[in-house]
């Protein structure tokens, strides 16, 4: 398994990361523990979670259960040091956690105590803010995004205060590195500027959606990643399952995400299946599994720190891991470029 730097932290992570948002709902705890074992056996050393998980469905009463599942695995196996562990602090707007309160300097130490307790560990390797207080254009909000209501000074003051709070936690040994999620180029640049001006924790990574079907990261954020050593942690590299082909032809597999979310977070459009068909045709022409094509495309990107994959079942996990090390030829990459131009941003 190829290892990549986590920003400028000195931490190395596998180019594939085990995502866990189905743990304790679609994926029972016993199965989740087998998944962790299997992933580590294949060279994955990176696990990503969040305090608001599990999802599908997302409910206030299950908040934190995924962290508990992982914590129970640490307790059972004693393998905490074998894992680079990432989790997140939920923020403004999601009423299932702290009634939708924003991320603040005061909330951070309280929230991380809950993360640590559930995860049964005394430190977190990468602590991420799940989304910006000021809002985000992720999750199809880019179509109507309007930042004109933002208050620049309030945003910058909050960033500065939050970084001070994070520094205290670094000093206490409770976190090793800091990351963002669902962030923009401007937002990431401000976090970087303040941290460097004041000697506070520096952004190591940004966790945004990225796949053959969602390539918002390819321009401004890609430039920022290159120049500032801030890697992308790509979530939904299989486009919430669309790129597997399981929804082609109107199919609806039992217990799949689409049975819980018919609109698939705005991904269900008239253009998505023709786009999937174009990438499947490339895979078929070259004798490559479409799942492996999708993941290998993501790992090939120069700004990628790690690609977060999730599997509801062990069989799905084993299929995903079977593609480790695949390098796409220049011919395949050229065909992907043609397909991307024909099917840009299908949702």
C-alpha positions in Angstrom: 0.0 0.0 0.0 1.4 3.4 -1.0 1.8 5.8 1.9 1.3 9.6 1.6 2.2 12.5 3.8 -0.5 14.0 5.9 0.3 17.6 5.1 3.5 18.8 6.9 2.7 16.8 10.0 5.2 14.0 9.5 2.4 11.5 9.7 2.1 9.0 6.9 -1.2 7.5 5.8 -2.2 4.8 3.4 -3.6 6.1 0.1 -6.8 4.3 1.0 -8.7 5.2 4.2 -11.5 3.1 5.8 -14.7 5.1 6.0 -17.0 4.1 8.8 -20.3 6.0 8.5 -22.4 2.9 8.3 -20.9 1.3 11.4 -23.6 0.3 13.9 -26.6 0.7 11.5 -26.2 -0.8 8.0 -23.0 -2.5 9.2 -23.4 -4.3 12.6 -20.6 -3.9 15.2 -19.3 -7.5 14.7 -19.1 -7.0 11.0 -17.5 -3.6 11.4 -14.7 -5.1 13.6 -14.0 -7.7 10.9 -13.8 -4.8 8.3 -11.2 -3.0 10.4 -9.2 -6.2 10.8 -9.4 -6.9 7.0 -8.5 -3.3 6.0 -5.4 -3.3 8.3 -4.4 -6.7 6.9 -4.3 -5.2 3.4 -2.1 -2.3 4.5 -4.7 0.4 5.3 -3.6 2.3 8.4 -6.1 5.2 8.3 -9.6 5.2 9.7 -12.0 8.1 9.4 -15.1 8.7 11.5 -17.1 11.6 13.0 -19.2 12.3 16.1 -22.4 12.5 14.1 -22.0 9.0 12.6 -23.7 6.7 11.7 -25.7 7.9 8.8 -28.2 6.3 6.5 -30.4 7.1 8.3 -29.0 10.0 10.2 -30.6 10.3 13.7 -29.9 12.2 16.8 -30.4 9.1 18.9 -27.6 7.2 17.2 -25.1 10.1 17.2 -21.7 8.8 18.4 -22.4 5.1 17.9 -19.8 4.7 15.1 -17.1 6.1 17.4 -18.2 3.7 20.1 -17.9 0.7 17.7 -14.3 1.8 16.8 -13.5 2.4 20.5 -14.7 -1.1 21.3 -12.4 -2.5 18.6 -9.4 -0.6 20.2 -10.3 -2.0 23.6 -10.7 -5.5 22.3 -7.6 -5.7 20.1 -5.2 -3.2 21.8 -4.2 -2.0 18.4 -4.6 1.7 18.8 -1.0 2.5 17.7 -1.6 0.6 14.4 -4.1 3.2 13.3 -4.0 6.8 12.2 -7.4 7.9 13.5 -9.4 10.8 12.2 -12.7 12.1 13.6 -14.7 15.3 13.4 -16.4 18.0 15.4 -20.0 18.7 14.0 -20.9 22.3 13.5 -23.7 24.8 12.8 -26.9 23.6 11.3 -27.2 19.9 12.2 -29.9 19.9 14.9 -29.0 16.3 16.0 -25.8 17.5 17.7 -25.9 20.3 20.3 -29.1 21.7 18.7 -27.1 22.9 15.7 -24.6 25.0 17.6 -21.6 26.3 15.8 -18.0 25.3 16.3 -16.4 27.6 18.9 -13.3 27.8 21.1 -15.5 26.8 24.0 -17.2 23.9 22.3 -13.9 22.3 21.0 -12.5 20.9 24.4 -15.9 19.7 25.4 -16.6 17.9 22.1 -13.2 16.3 22.0 -13.7 14.8 25.5 -16.8 13.1 24.1 -14.8 11.9 21.0 -12.0 10.5 23.2 -14.4 8.8 25.6 -16.4 7.1 22.9 -13.3 6.1 21.0 -11.6 4.8 24.1 -8.4 6.5 23.4 -6.4 9.4 24.9 -5.5 11.1 21.5 -6.8 11.7 18.0 -4.4 11.8 15.1 -6.4 14.1 12.9 -9.1 16.3 14.3 -11.4 17.8 11.7 -14.1 20.5 11.6 -17.0 18.8 9.8 -18.2 21.9 7.9 -17.7 25.7 8.2 -19.9 27.7 10.5 -20.4 30.2 7.6 -21.9 27.5 5.4 -20.5 25.4 2.5 -21.1 24.9 -1.2 -20.7 21.1 -0.8 -23.5 18.6 -1.2 -25.0 20.2 -4.3 -25.3 23.6 -2.7 -22.9 24.9 -5.3 -25.8 25.4 -7.7 -27.3 28.2 -5.5 -24.3 29.2 -3.4 -24.4 32.8 -2.1 -21.6 33.9 0.3 -22.9 37.5 0.4 -24.4 37.1 3.9 -21.0 36.1 5.4 -19.4 38.4 8.0 -15.7 38.4 7.2 -14.5 39.7 10.6 -16.7 37.3 12.6 -15.4 34.4 10.5 -11.7 35.4 11.0 -12.2 36.0 14.7 -13.8 32.6 15.1 -11.0 30.9 13.2 -8.4 32.6 15.4 -10.1 31.6 18.6 -10.7 28.0 17.5 -7.0 27.7 16.6 -6.0 28.9 20.0 -8.3 26.2 21.5 -6.8 23.6 19.3 -3.3 24.6 20.3 -4.2 23.9 23.9 -5.3 20.4 23.0 -2.1 19.8 21.0 -0.1 20.9 24.1 -2.1 18.4 26.2 -1.4 15.6 23.7 -5.0 15.1 22.8 -4.7 15.8 19.1 -1.7 15.5 16.7 -3.0 17.3 13.6 -5.9 19.5 12.4 -8.0 19.2 9.3 -11.0 20.7 7.6 -14.0 19.3 5.8 -16.4 20.7 3.2 -14.2 23.7 2.9 -13.5 26.2 0.1 -10.2 27.7 -1.2 -10.8 31.0 0.5 -11.7 29.4 3.9 -8.7 27.1 3.8 -6.4 29.9 2.9 -7.6 32.0 5.9 -7.1 29.1 8.3 -3.5 28.7 6.9 -2.8 32.4 7.1 -3.9 32.8 10.7 -2.1 29.7 11.8 1.2 30.7 10.2 0.9 34.3 11.4 0.4 33.2 15.0 2.2 29.9 15.2 -1.0 27.9 15.7 -2.0 24.4 14.4 -1.7 24.3 10.6 -4.3 22.8 8.3 -3.0 19.4 7.2 -5.9 18.2 5.0 -9.3 19.0 3.6 -12.0 16.3 3.4 -14.2 17.1 0.4 -16.3 15.1 -2.0 -14.4 13.9 -5.0 -15.0 11.2 -7.7 -15.3 10.8 -11.4 -18.7 12.4 -11.1 -17.8 15.2 -8.7 -14.7 17.1 -9.5 -15.2 20.5 -7.9 -11.7 20.1 -6.3 -9.8 20.2 -9.6 -9.2 23.9 -9.9 -8.8 26.4 -7.0 -8.5 23.7 -4.3 -6.0 21.7 -6.4 -3.8 24.8 -6.7 -4.0 25.4 -3.0 -3.2 21.7 -2.2 -0.1 21.9 -4.4 1.3 25.2 -3.1 0.4 24.7 0.6 0.9 21.0 1.1 -2.7 20.5 2.1 -3.8 17.1 0.8 -7.4 16.1 -0.1 -9.1 13.3 1.8 -11.7 12.4 -0.8 -15.1 11.1 0.4 -17.7 9.4 -1.8 -15.1 8.3 -4.4 -17.7 5.8 -5.7 -20.3 8.6 -5.9 -22.4 7.1 -3.1 -22.5 3.8 -5.0 -23.5 5.1 -8.4 -20.1 4.3 -9.9 -20.4 0.6 -8.9 -23.3 0.4 -11.3 -25.7 -1.0 -8.8 -28.3 1.7 -9.6 -28.1 1.4 -13.4 -31.3 0.4 -15.2 -33.4 1.6 -12.3 -32.2 -1.1 -10.0 -32.6 -0.5 -6.2 -30.7 -3.1 -4.2 -32.2 -4.0 -0.8 -30.7 -2.0 2.2 -28.7 0.2 -0.2 -28.3 3.9 0.6 -30.9 4.8 -2.0 -33.5 2.9 0.0 -32.9 5.4 2.8 -32.3 8.5 0.6 -34.3 8.4 -2.6 -32.7 11.7 -3.9 -29.2 10.5 -2.7 -28.3 14.0 -1.3 -29.1 15.6 -4.7 -27.1 13.1 -6.7 -30.2 11.5 -8.3 -30.6 13.4 -11.6 -31.4 12.6 -15.2 -27.7 13.0 -16.2 -26.1 10.7 -13.6 -26.7 7.3 -15.2 -25.4 8.3 -18.7 -22.3 9.5 -17.0 -21.9 6.3 -15.1 -22.4 4.4 -18.3 -19.6 6.3 -20.0 -17.1 5.3 -17.3 -18.3 1.7 -17.2 -17.7 1.6 -21.0 -14.1 2.6 -20.4 -13.7 0.0 -17.7 -15.1 -2.7 -19.9 -12.9 -1.8 -22.9 -9.8 -2.1 -20.8 -10.8 -5.1 -18.7 -10.9 -3.2 -15.4 -13.5 -3.5 -12.7 -15.4 -0.1 -12.6 -15.0 0.1 -8.8 -11.2 -0.2 -9.2 -11.3 2.3 -12.1 -13.0 4.8 -9.9 -10.7 4.4 -6.9 -7.5 4.3 -9.0 -8.5 7.5 -10.7 -8.8 9.2 -7.4 -5.5 7.9 -6.1 -3.8 9.1 -9.3 -4.6 12.7 -8.6 -1.6 14.8 -7.6 -3.4 16.5 -4.7 -4.6 13.3 -3.0 -3.6 12.4 0.5 -6.0 9.5 0.9 -9.2 8.2 -0.6 -11.9 7.3 1.9 -13.9 4.3 0.9 -16.8 2.7 2.7 -18.3 -0.7 2.5 -21.6 -1.9 4.0 -20.7 -5.6 3.7 -17.5 -7.7 3.9 -18.0 -8.7 0.3 -18.0 -5.1 -0.9 -14.9 -4.4 1.2 -13.0 -7.3 -0.3 -13.9 -6.1 -3.8 -12.7 -2.6 -3.0 -9.4 -3.9 -1.6 -8.8 -6.2 -4.6 -7.9 -3.1 -6.6 -5.0 -1.9 -4.4 -2.1 -0.8 -6.4 -3.9 -0.4 -9.8 -2.2 2.3 -11.9 -4.3 3.6 -14.8 -2.6 3.8 -18.2 -2.3 7.1 -20.1 -4.8 5.7 -22.6 -7.4 5.1 -19.9 -6.8 8.6 -18.3 -7.2 10.2 -21.8 -10.5 8.4 -22.2 -11.6 9.5 -18.7 -10.9 13.1 -19.8 -13.1 12.7 -22.8 -15.9 11.3 -20.8 -15.5 14.1 -18.2 -15.9 16.7 -20.9 -19.0 15.0 -22.2 -20.5 14.5 -18.8 -19.3 17.4 -16.5 -20.8 17.6 -13.0 -23.8 15.3 -13.7 -25.3 16.2 -10.3 
